[in-house]
Amino acid sequence: MDVNLRELWVKVLTRIEPTITRTHFVTWFQRTIVTSLAEKNGKKVVVVGVPTVMARDWVIGKYKVKVLQAFKEIISDIDDVEFEVLGRLADKVNAEGVDISKISTKEVKKVQKVRDGSGDVYVSSGVKSKALNPRYTLENFVAGKENRLPHAAAMAVGNMPGGIYNPMYIYGGPGHGKTHLLQAIGNAILERFPEKVIRYVTAERFVSEVCDAIRNRDMAKFKDIYRKVDVLLIDDVQFFGKKDSSQQEFFHTFNELYDSNKQVVLTSDRPPSELDDLDKRLTSRFGMGMVTEILFPDFETKVAILQQKCLELQVIIDPEVLQFIAGNVNTNIRELEGVLRQVIAEAQIENRVPTIRCAAEVFKKLYRAKEIIGYDLDKKNEKVSMTARDVMNVVACYYRITLEDLMSEVRKKEFLVPRQVCMYLIRHELSESYERIGQDFGGKKHTTVMHACVQILKKLKKDSRLVRDINAIKRDIGL
């Protein structure tokens, strides 16, 4: 069967477009194309060409499951999709790649269904679900190498609810991202299938509703709410332990939904085999589909999470500060984000740039830390612990330029003044030699450093703005 590869790719893009934010869709799929569809090692593989290495890596990490699912919806016997970098596609003049702007975003009819009097909106394409936090998406879930499997499985469920990963059971320690992934699945399904009825609830609330229904003799209404949904998301199922009536009701609800090919997604702090207080009939069903563990992220992933959060909060923080925070949080992601927010808040209140010193004080105040990795809280002479690199980082952040620009040879005013200020501070506050400062700045001559210091001393006598800037930087550094 002859297949028009360009038309095939346009059909795939049309299918995945509603499941991705417009910005991301345009950014990562612009000027892409299917280059081949052929047998490889006994499998039917489709190859997609992308313009850059970054686009290839991002699409593989974030969207490969979506793309493969879409291909399978069109040609069912496709086994895999591969991505290759074709530099020629980066040329805007090259018309070979698909122009994403010509793939229109279709208006989805707004649908809203309320199943009970609690005010919960289960379905809405125009109004987000009140039960689901719209900030939890599959796009902003930072999945390091340790959590690629649960993230990929969640994307598959969001793309095809009731499919091969049903039920899906996610377990892991507190604050590892289970609720984020659970609600992200719900948001992804709502975005792609606005007609579906979704119910998100914690196990604790489920138990409370069972008790209310029994007390009010209204089990019929309760069953109508839960057994007619298309997707059921239950958080913290370990809470069902020793609650026999709730377990029995959930057992029958689960069976009815599963038999009707309705999607069920569950989270817990333990794998099914360790839920000793639950009926074995339930735990055996929890393990029938995809069971996946969310692990606490490694150092690189923690830094990526902090960078993602800074992007969401629209703040710029020196990478070394983020690395310092990541290196000192080893419990859960909530604490990681909490420390970051506290550092940002205190810096904004005091009108200063977030620094390692600021982060260390936050750790000391919040957790009464006796020891912080990479920082000595007991040092009385703070100048001793301060290095030229610390000053350079703070100056670069203050003037909102990169460290590379600060150390470069470029003599534009927006780079030259911060460079001279930095040299002046290192000389006068840390008492480093002109020669050493020149080495710190990539091998500049000592006469260049001397000239910078002289220029700043002259300007300080008549430039009140510069005086305020240097005082603010010294305060940020702790000098």
C-alpha positions as CSV (number, residue, x, y, z in Angstrom):
1,M,0.0,0.0,0.0
2,D,1.4,3.4,-1.1
3,V,1.3,6.0,1.6
4,N,1.7,9.7,1.1
5,L,4.2,10.4,3.9
6,R,3.4,14.2,4.0
7,E,-0.3,13.6,4.3
8,L,0.3,10.9,6.9
9,W,2.3,13.3,9.1
10,V,-0.3,16.1,8.7
11,K,-3.0,13.7,10.0
12,V,-0.8,12.7,12.9
13,L,-0.1,16.4,13.8
14,T,-3.8,17.1,13.5
15,R,-4.5,14.4,16.1
16,I,-1.8,15.5,18.6
17,E,-2.3,19.2,18.2
18,P,-5.3,19.4,20.7
19,T,-3.3,17.6,23.3
20,I,-0.4,20.1,23.4
21,T,-0.3,23.8,24.2
22,R,-0.2,25.8,21.1
23,T,3.2,27.4,22.0
24,H,4.8,24.0,22.5
25,F,3.2,22.6,19.4
26,V,4.6,25.3,17.2
27,T,8.0,25.3,18.9
28,W,8.7,21.6,18.6
29,F,6.8,20.4,15.5
30,Q,7.4,23.3,13.1
31,R,9.2,22.3,9.9
32,T,9.1,18.5,10.7
33,I,8.3,15.7,8.3
34,V,8.0,12.0,7.9
35,T,11.0,10.7,5.9
36,S,10.2,7.0,5.7
37,L,7.9,4.2,6.7
38,A,9.6,0.8,6.3
39,E,10.5,-2.6,7.9
40,K,13.4,-2.6,10.3
41,N,14.4,-5.8,12.1
42,G,11.0,-7.2,11.5
43,K,9.1,-4.2,12.7
44,K,7.3,-1.5,10.8
45,V,9.0,1.8,11.8
46,V,8.2,5.3,10.8
47,V,11.0,7.9,10.8
48,V,10.3,11.6,11.5
49,G,12.8,14.3,10.6
50,V,13.2,17.3,12.9
51,P,15.4,20.4,12.4
52,T,17.6,20.4,15.5
53,V,19.1,18.1,18.1
54,M,17.2,19.9,20.8
55,A,13.9,19.4,19.0
56,R,14.7,15.7,18.6
57,D,15.6,15.2,22.3
58,W,12.6,17.2,23.5
59,V,10.1,15.4,21.3
60,I,11.4,12.0,22.2
61,G,11.3,12.8,25.9
62,K,7.9,14.5,26.0
63,Y,5.8,13.5,23.0
64,K,7.0,10.2,21.5
65,V,4.2,8.3,23.1
66,K,1.6,10.7,21.8
67,V,3.1,10.6,18.3
68,L,3.2,6.8,18.2
69,Q,-0.3,6.5,19.5
70,A,-1.5,8.9,16.7
71,F,0.3,6.9,14.1
72,K,-1.3,3.7,15.3
73,E,-4.7,5.2,15.1
74,I,-4.1,5.7,11.4
75,I,-2.0,2.7,10.6
76,S,-2.5,0.1,13.3
77,D,0.5,-2.2,12.5
78,I,3.1,0.6,13.0
79,D,5.4,-0.7,15.8
80,D,7.7,2.2,16.5
81,V,8.6,5.8,15.7
82,E,12.1,7.2,15.4
83,F,13.4,10.7,15.1
84,E,16.3,12.0,13.1
85,V,18.0,15.4,12.8
86,L,17.9,16.9,9.3
87,G,19.8,20.2,9.5
88,R,18.2,21.4,6.2
89,L,14.8,21.6,7.9
90,A,16.1,24.5,10.1
91,D,16.3,26.7,7.0
92,K,13.1,28.8,6.9
93,V,13.3,29.0,3.1
94,N,13.2,25.2,2.9
95,A,9.6,24.2,2.2
96,E,10.1,20.5,2.8
97,G,8.9,20.5,6.4
98,V,5.3,20.9,7.4
99,D,4.2,24.5,8.2
100,I,2.5,24.2,11.6
101,S,0.6,27.5,11.2
102,K,-1.5,25.9,8.5
103,I,-2.8,23.3,11.0
104,S,-5.7,25.2,12.6
105,T,-6.8,25.0,16.2
106,K,-10.4,23.8,16.2
107,E,-12.9,25.2,18.6
108,V,-14.1,22.5,20.9
109,K,-17.7,22.6,22.0
110,K,-17.9,23.5,25.7
111,V,-19.4,20.7,27.7
112,Q,-20.3,20.7,31.4
113,K,-21.8,18.0,33.5
114,V,-22.4,18.2,37.2
115,R,-23.3,14.8,38.7
116,D,-24.1,15.9,42.3
117,G,-24.8,18.9,44.4
118,S,-21.2,19.4,45.6
119,G,-20.4,21.9,42.9
120,D,-17.7,19.8,41.3
121,V,-17.3,20.3,37.5
122,Y,-16.3,17.0,36.0
123,V,-16.2,18.0,32.4
124,S,-15.4,21.3,30.7
125,S,-13.3,22.4,27.8
126,G,-14.0,26.1,28.4
127,V,-14.1,26.0,32.2
128,K,-11.4,24.0,33.9
129,S,-12.4,21.3,36.4
130,K,-12.7,22.6,39.9
131,A,-11.5,19.3,41.2
132,L,-8.4,19.3,39.0
133,N,-5.6,21.8,39.5
134,P,-4.9,23.3,36.0
135,R,-1.2,23.8,37.0
136,Y,-0.7,20.1,37.0
137,T,0.0,19.1,33.4
138,L,2.1,16.4,31.7
139,E,4.0,19.1,30.0
140,N,5.4,20.7,33.2
141,F,6.1,17.4,35.0
142,V,9.9,17.2,35.0
143,A,10.7,13.5,34.4
144,G,14.3,12.6,35.0
145,K,15.7,9.3,33.9
146,E,14.3,7.7,37.1
147,N,10.7,8.6,36.3
148,R,10.5,8.3,32.5
149,L,8.4,5.1,32.7
150,P,5.5,6.6,34.9
151,H,5.5,9.8,32.8
152,A,5.4,7.9,29.5
153,A,2.6,5.6,30.9
154,A,0.7,8.7,32.0
155,M,1.0,10.2,28.6
156,A,-0.3,7.0,27.0
157,V,-3.3,7.1,29.4
158,G,-4.0,10.7,28.6
159,N,-3.9,10.0,24.9
160,M,-5.9,6.8,25.0
161,P,-7.9,6.3,28.3
162,G,-9.2,2.8,28.8
163,G,-6.4,1.3,26.7
164,I,-3.6,-1.0,27.6
165,Y,-2.6,0.8,30.9
166,N,-5.9,0.2,32.7
167,P,-5.9,0.3,35.6
168,M,-2.8,2.4,36.2
169,Y,-1.4,2.3,39.7
170,I,1.2,4.9,40.8
171,Y,3.1,4.6,44.1
172,G,5.9,6.4,45.8
173,G,6.9,8.4,48.8
174,P,5.1,11.6,49.9
175,G,5.9,14.7,47.8
176,H,7.4,12.6,44.9
177,G,4.8,13.9,42.4
178,K,2.0,11.3,42.5
179,T,-0.8,13.8,42.7
180,H,0.8,16.0,40.0
181,L,0.9,13.0,37.6
182,L,-2.6,11.8,38.6
183,Q,-4.3,15.2,38.0
184,A,-2.2,15.8,34.9
185,I,-3.7,12.7,33.4
186,G,-7.2,14.1,34.1
187,N,-6.3,17.4,32.6
188,A,-4.8,15.8,29.5
189,I,-7.9,13.7,29.0
190,L,-10.2,16.7,29.4
191,E,-8.2,18.6,26.9
192,R,-8.4,15.9,24.3
193,F,-11.8,14.3,25.1
194,P,-13.9,17.2,26.4
195,E,-17.0,15.0,26.3
196,K,-15.7,12.5,28.9
197,V,-16.9,12.6,32.5
198,I,-14.0,12.6,34.9
199,R,-14.1,12.1,38.7
200,Y,-11.0,13.0,40.8
201,V,-11.3,12.3,44.5
202,T,-9.0,11.4,47.4
203,A,-9.6,8.0,49.1
204,E,-10.4,9.9,52.3
205,R,-13.2,11.8,50.6
206,F,-14.5,8.6,48.9
207,V,-14.8,7.1,52.4
208,S,-16.6,10.2,53.7
209,E,-19.1,10.1,50.8
210,V,-19.8,6.4,51.4
211,C,-20.5,7.2,55.1
212,D,-22.8,10.0,54.1
213,A,-24.6,7.9,51.6
214,I,-25.2,5.1,54.2
215,R,-26.3,7.6,56.8
216,N,-28.7,9.3,54.5
217,R,-29.8,6.1,52.9
218,D,-28.9,7.4,49.5
219,M,-26.5,4.7,48.1
220,A,-28.3,4.8,44.7
221,K,-27.2,8.4,44.1
222,F,-23.7,7.6,45.2
223,K,-23.5,4.7,42.8
224,D,-24.9,6.8,40.0
225,I,-22.1,9.4,40.5
226,Y,-19.2,6.9,40.5
227,R,-20.3,4.1,38.1
228,K,-21.2,6.4,35.2
229,V,-17.9,8.2,34.9
230,D,-15.5,7.6,32.0
231,V,-12.4,8.2,34.1
232,L,-12.0,7.6,37.8
233,L,-8.9,9.1,39.6
234,I,-8.4,8.1,43.2
235,D,-5.6,9.6,45.3
236,D,-4.0,7.8,48.3
237,V,-5.8,4.4,48.2
238,Q,-3.9,3.2,51.3
239,F,-6.5,5.2,53.2
240,F,-9.1,2.5,52.4
241,G,-7.2,0.3,55.0
242,K,-9.6,-1.3,57.6
243,K,-12.6,0.6,56.1
244,D,-14.6,-2.5,55.1
245,S,-17.8,-0.8,53.7
246,S,-15.8,1.6,51.6
247,Q,-13.6,-1.2,50.3
248,Q,-16.6,-3.2,49.3
249,E,-18.2,-0.3,47.5
250,F,-15.0,0.6,45.7
251,F,-14.5,-3.1,44.7
252,H,-17.9,-3.1,42.9
253,T,-17.3,0.3,41.4
254,F,-13.9,-0.7,40.1
255,N,-15.3,-3.9,38.6
256,E,-18.1,-2.1,36.8
257,L,-15.8,0.6,35.4
258,Y,-13.1,-1.9,34.4
259,D,-15.6,-4.2,32.6
260,S,-16.9,-1.2,30.7
261,N,-13.4,-0.2,29.6
262,K,-13.5,2.9,31.7
263,Q,-10.1,4.2,32.8
264,V,-9.1,3.9,36.5
265,V,-5.9,5.6,37.9
266,L,-4.9,5.1,41.5
267,T,-2.0,6.4,43.7
268,S,-0.6,5.1,46.9
269,D,2.5,5.4,49.1
270,R,3.1,1.6,48.7
271,P,2.9,-1.1,46.0
272,P,-0.3,-3.2,45.9
273,S,1.5,-6.2,47.5
274,E,2.2,-4.1,50.7
275,L,-1.3,-2.8,51.3
276,D,-1.9,-5.3,54.1
277,D,-5.0,-3.6,55.5
278,L,-6.9,-3.9,52.1
279,D,-8.9,-6.8,50.8
280,K,-6.8,-9.1,48.7
281,R,-9.5,-8.9,46.0
282,L,-8.8,-5.2,45.7
283,T,-5.0,-5.4,45.7
284,S,-5.0,-8.1,43.1
285,R,-7.1,-5.8,40.8
286,F,-4.7,-2.9,41.5
287,G,-1.9,-5.0,40.0
288,M,-3.8,-6.0,36.8
289,G,-2.6,-3.1,34.7
290,M,0.4,-0.8,34.8
291,V,2.0,-0.6,38.3
292,T,4.8,2.0,38.3
293,E,6.8,3.7,41.0
294,I,7.7,7.4,41.2
295,L,11.1,7.8,42.7
296,F,12.6,10.9,44.4
297,P,14.5,12.8,41.6
298,D,18.3,12.8,41.4
299,F,20.3,16.0,41.7
300,E,20.1,17.0,38.0
301,T,16.3,16.5,37.9
302,K,15.9,18.5,41.1
303,V,17.7,21.4,39.5
304,A,15.5,21.0,36.4
305,I,12.4,21.1,38.6
306,L,13.6,24.3,40.2
307,Q,14.4,25.8,36.8
308,Q,10.9,24.9,35.6
309,K,9.4,26.5,38.7
310,C,11.4,29.7,38.1
311,L,10.0,29.8,34.6
312,E,6.5,29.5,35.9
313,L,7.1,32.2,38.5
314,Q,8.9,34.4,36.0
315,V,12.0,34.9,38.1
316,I,15.7,34.7,37.3
317,I,17.9,33.0,39.8
318,D,21.6,32.1,39.5
319,P,22.0,28.4,38.6
320,E,24.5,28.0,41.5
321,V,21.7,29.1,44.0
322,L,19.4,26.5,42.5
323,Q,22.1,23.8,42.7
324,F,22.7,24.8,46.3
325,I,18.9,24.3,47.1
326,A,18.8,21.0,45.2
327,G,21.9,19.7,47.0
328,N,20.3,20.4,50.4
329,V,16.8,18.9,49.9
330,N,16.6,15.1,50.0
331,T,13.1,14.5,51.2
332,N,10.3,15.5,48.8
333,I,9.5,17.9,45.9
334,R,7.1,20.0,48.1
335,E,10.0,20.9,50.3
336,L,12.2,21.7,47.3
337,E,9.5,24.1,45.9
338,G,8.8,25.5,49.4
339,V,12.4,26.5,49.9
340,L,12.6,28.1,46.5
341,R,9.4,30.2,47.1
342,Q,10.7,31.3,50.5
343,V,14.1,32.4,49.0
344,I,12.2,34.3,46.3
345,A,9.8,35.9,48.8
346,E,12.5,37.1,51.2
347,A,14.6,38.4,48.4
348,Q,11.7,40.4,47.0
349,I,10.7,41.8,50.4
350,E,14.3,42.9,51.1
351,N,14.7,44.1,47.4
352,R,17.8,42.0,46.9
353,V,19.0,39.3,44.5
354,P,18.6,35.7,45.7
355,T,22.0,34.3,46.7
356,I,23.4,31.2,48.3
357,R,23.7,33.1,51.6
358,C,19.9,33.9,51.4
359,A,19.1,30.2,50.7
360,A,21.3,29.1,53.6
361,E,19.5,31.4,56.0
362,V,16.1,30.0,54.8
363,F,17.3,26.5,55.5
364,K,18.5,27.6,58.9
365,K,15.2,29.3,59.8
366,L,12.8,26.6,58.4
367,Y,14.6,23.5,59.4
368,R,16.9,24.7,62.3
369,A,19.7,23.1,60.2
370,K,23.0,22.5,62.1
371,E,24.8,21.7,58.9
372,I,24.2,22.8,55.3
373,I,26.0,21.2,52.4
374,G,28.3,23.8,50.8
375,Y,27.9,26.5,53.5
376,D,29.3,27.0,57.0
377,L,26.6,28.6,59.2
378,D,29.0,29.0,62.1
379,K,31.5,31.3,60.3
380,K,31.5,34.7,61.9
381,N,33.7,36.4,59.3
382,E,31.5,36.2,56.3
383,K,34.1,37.9,54.1
384,V,36.4,34.9,54.5
385,S,33.9,32.5,52.9
386,M,33.1,34.9,50.1
387,T,35.0,34.3,46.8
388,A,35.5,36.3,43.7
389,R,33.2,33.9,41.9
390,D,30.4,34.7,44.4
391,V,30.8,38.4,43.7
392,M,30.7,37.8,40.0
393,N,27.5,35.7,40.2
394,V,25.7,38.4,42.3
395,V,26.8,41.2,40.0
396,A,25.7,39.3,36.9
397,C,22.3,38.6,38.5
398,Y,21.9,42.2,39.7
399,Y,22.5,43.6,36.2
400,R,20.5,40.8,34.6
401,I,23.4,39.7,32.3
402,T,25.1,36.3,31.9
403,L,28.4,35.4,33.6
404,E,29.8,35.0,30.1
405,D,28.9,38.6,29.2
406,L,30.4,39.8,32.4
407,M,33.7,38.1,31.6
408,S,33.8,38.9,27.9
409,E,35.7,41.5,25.9
410,V,32.6,43.3,24.8
411,R,32.7,47.0,25.7
412,K,29.1,47.8,25.4
413,K,27.9,49.9,28.3
414,E,25.5,47.3,29.6
415,F,28.4,44.9,30.0
416,L,31.3,47.3,30.7
417,V,29.9,49.0,33.8
418,P,28.9,45.7,35.6
419,R,32.4,44.3,34.7
420,Q,34.1,47.4,36.2
421,V,31.8,47.3,39.3
422,C,32.7,43.6,39.8
423,M,36.4,44.2,39.6
424,Y,36.1,47.2,42.0
425,L,34.2,45.1,44.6
426,I,36.6,42.2,44.4
427,R,39.6,44.5,44.8
428,H,38.2,46.7,47.6
429,E,36.1,44.1,49.5
430,L,38.1,40.9,49.1
431,S,41.5,42.6,48.8
432,E,42.5,40.5,45.8
433,S,45.5,41.6,43.7
434,Y,45.0,43.2,40.3
435,E,46.8,40.3,38.7
436,R,44.6,37.7,40.4
437,I,41.4,39.6,39.4
438,G,42.7,39.7,35.8
439,Q,43.1,35.9,35.9
440,D,39.6,35.6,37.4
441,F,38.3,37.5,34.3
442,G,39.9,35.2,31.8
443,G,43.4,36.5,31.7
444,K,42.9,40.2,31.5
445,K,45.9,42.5,32.1
446,H,46.3,43.9,35.6
447,T,46.3,47.4,34.0
448,T,42.8,46.8,32.7
449,V,41.7,46.0,36.3
450,M,43.4,49.1,37.7
451,H,41.7,51.2,35.1
452,A,38.3,49.7,36.0
453,C,38.8,50.4,39.7
454,V,39.8,54.0,39.0
455,Q,36.8,54.6,36.8
456,I,34.4,53.4,39.4
457,L,36.0,55.5,42.2
458,K,35.6,58.6,40.0
459,K,32.0,57.8,39.2
460,L,31.1,57.2,42.8
461,K,31.9,60.8,43.6
462,K,29.1,62.1,41.3
463,D,26.8,59.2,40.2
464,S,24.2,58.6,43.0
465,R,22.6,55.8,40.9
466,L,25.9,53.9,40.9
467,V,26.3,54.4,44.7
468,R,22.9,52.8,45.2
469,D,23.7,50.0,42.9
470,I,27.0,49.1,44.6
471,N,25.4,49.4,48.1
472,A,22.6,47.0,46.9
473,I,25.1,44.5,45.5
474,K,27.2,44.7,48.7
475,R,24.0,44.0,50.7
476,D,23.2,41.0,48.5
477,I,26.7,39.6,49.0
478,G,26.5,40.3,52.7
479,L,29.4,42.7,52.8
